[in-house]
Amino acid sequence: AIRISDLSFFLRFIRPLLKLYLIGIGLTVVGTSLGSVLPLAGKFFVDFVVQKSGTGQAGKLLGPLYPDIVTPAMLAHLGSVDFLVVAMLVIGILVSVLGMVRSFMMRKFEQELTFNIQTELFNRVLRFPMSYLKNWQTGYLMSRISGDVGAVTALLNLVISQSISSLFSLFFSFFIIFALNTKLSI
């Protein structure tokens, strides 16, 4: 069972790295929101290019989000295959670049957090009396310092980050479906 004192031990190591972690989480949210738009390419292609209709629905979907950008002239460009391909390429590249930067930030956070916690624990172990150290095997102590700390930092990095990504993906996907067809989404 995790106690509050256990969490406070880790919070003092997270606090100096919090800005780095929040930037990584922010990049996760932005990348997820942009990635949620990519499946709309097929819909836009069929509606605007093949059927030459659907600009009214695009205005309804995008208009409230971007009132200054979504103009009748911009909606007319949606009927162009070239525009759709370039837009999806740009969004895909942005999602990829944001993913790489996010991955870098989260790995840097994980490594710095692991290093700081392991250093603190190792310094504590060095202060133990020699009689205590003789009772424990070296492998056990090293496993606790390296393996357990690695598991906790991986939890912060992977599990929480992936949970936030999945939650926002669900939110943005539901928002898009709701904006496209309210009755069907309900």
C-alpha positions in Angstrom: 0.0 0.0 0.0 1.2 3.5 -0.9 1.3 5.9 2.0 1.3 9.7 1.8 4.8 9.8 3.2 5.9 7.6 0.2 4.4 10.1 -2.2 6.0 13.1 -0.4 9.4 11.4 -0.8 9.0 11.3 -4.6 7.3 14.8 -4.8 10.5 16.5 -3.7 12.3 15.0 -6.6 9.5 15.8 -9.1 9.1 19.4 -8.1 12.4 20.7 -9.7 11.5 18.7 -12.9 7.8 19.6 -12.9 8.2 22.2 -15.7 9.8 19.6 -18.0 7.0 17.1 -17.2 4.2 19.6 -17.8 5.7 20.5 -21.1 5.8 16.9 -22.1 2.2 16.4 -21.0 1.2 19.6 -22.9 2.9 18.3 -26.0 1.0 15.0 -25.5 -2.3 16.9 -25.5 -1.5 19.0 -28.5 -0.2 16.0 -30.5 -3.3 14.0 -29.6 -5.7 16.8 -30.6 -3.9 17.2 -34.0 -3.8 13.4 -34.5 -7.6 13.2 -33.9 -8.1 15.4 -37.0 -6.3 13.1 -39.3 -9.1 10.6 -39.8 -11.3 13.4 -41.1 -9.2 13.4 -44.3 -11.2 10.5 -45.7 -14.5 12.3 -44.9 -13.3 15.6 -46.4 -12.1 13.8 -49.5 -15.4 12.0 -50.1 -17.6 15.0 -49.2 -15.6 17.8 -50.8 -13.7 16.2 -53.7 -15.8 13.3 -54.8 -19.3 14.6 -54.1 -18.5 18.3 -54.3 -20.6 19.0 -51.3 -20.3 19.2 -47.5 -18.8 22.7 -47.1 -21.7 23.7 -45.0 -21.0 20.9 -42.6 -17.3 21.7 -42.5 -18.2 25.3 -41.7 -20.5 24.0 -38.9 -17.7 21.8 -37.5 -14.7 24.1 -37.9 -16.4 27.5 -37.7 -17.0 27.6 -33.9 -13.4 26.5 -33.3 -11.7 28.9 -35.7 -14.2 31.7 -36.6 -11.5 34.0 -38.2 -9.9 31.3 -40.3 -12.9 29.4 -41.6 -14.2 31.7 -44.4 -16.2 30.8 -47.5 -12.9 31.1 -49.6 -11.2 28.7 -47.3 -14.1 26.2 -47.4 -13.9 26.3 -51.2 -10.2 25.2 -51.0 -11.4 22.1 -49.2 -12.6 20.7 -52.6 -9.1 20.6 -53.9 -7.2 17.3 -53.6 -3.9 19.2 -53.5 -5.1 21.2 -50.5 -6.3 18.1 -48.6 -3.1 16.2 -49.3 -0.9 19.2 -48.2 -3.0 19.8 -45.1 -2.8 16.2 -44.0 0.9 16.1 -44.7 1.5 19.2 -42.6 -0.7 17.8 -39.8 1.0 14.4 -40.0 4.5 16.1 -39.9 3.4 18.3 -36.9 2.1 15.2 -35.0 5.4 13.4 -35.7 7.6 16.3 -34.6 5.5 16.9 -31.5 5.7 13.2 -30.7 9.5 13.2 -31.0 9.9 16.4 -28.9 7.5 15.0 -26.3 9.4 11.7 -26.2 12.6 13.5 -25.7 11.2 15.7 -22.9 9.6 12.7 -21.1 12.8 10.6 -21.4 14.9 13.5 -20.1 12.4 13.8 -17.2 12.6 10.1 -16.5 16.4 9.9 -16.6 16.9 13.0 -14.4 14.3 11.8 -11.9 15.8 8.3 -11.8 19.3 9.7 -11.4 18.2 12.0 -8.5 16.3 9.4 -6.6 19.0 6.7 -7.1 21.7 9.2 -5.9 19.6 10.0 -2.8 19.0 6.4 -2.0 22.6 5.4 -2.6 23.7 8.2 -0.2 21.3 6.9 2.4 22.6 3.3 2.0 26.1 4.6 2.5 25.1 6.0 5.9 23.8 2.6 7.1 26.0 0.9 9.7 28.3 -1.8 8.4 26.5 -4.4 10.5 23.3 -3.7 8.7 24.9 -3.9 5.3 26.5 -7.3 6.1 23.0 -8.7 6.8 21.7 -7.9 3.3 23.1 -9.2 0.1 24.5 -6.6 -2.3 22.3 -7.7 -5.1 19.2 -7.1 -3.0 20.2 -3.6 -2.2 21.2 -2.8 -5.7 18.0 -4.2 -7.0 16.0 -2.0 -4.7 18.0 1.1 -5.7 18.0 0.5 -9.4 15.0 -1.7 -10.3 12.3 -0.2 -8.0 13.2 3.4 -8.8 13.1 2.6 -12.5 9.7 1.1 -12.1 8.4 4.2 -10.3 9.8 6.6 -12.9 8.5 4.5 -15.7 5.0 4.7 -14.1 5.2 8.4 -14.1 6.5 8.6 -17.6 4.7 5.9 -19.5 1.5 5.1 -17.6 0.4 8.6 -16.7 1.5 10.0 -20.1 -0.3 7.2 -22.0 -3.4 7.6 -19.8 -3.6 11.3 -20.5 -3.1 10.7 -24.2 -5.8 8.1 -24.3 -8.2 10.3 -22.3 -7.7 13.3 -24.6 -7.9 11.1 -27.7 -11.3 9.9 -26.5 -12.4 13.4 -25.7 -11.3 14.9 -29.1 -12.8 12.0 -31.0 -16.1 12.3 -29.2 -16.1 16.1 -29.8 -15.5 15.6 -33.6 -18.2 12.9 -33.8 -20.6 15.1 -31.8 -19.9 18.0 -34.0 -20.5 15.9 -37.2 -23.7 14.3 -36.1 -25.3 15.0 -32.7 -28.0 12.4 -32.9 -25.7 9.6 -34.0 -23.1 10.5 -31.3 -25.8 10.4 -28.5 
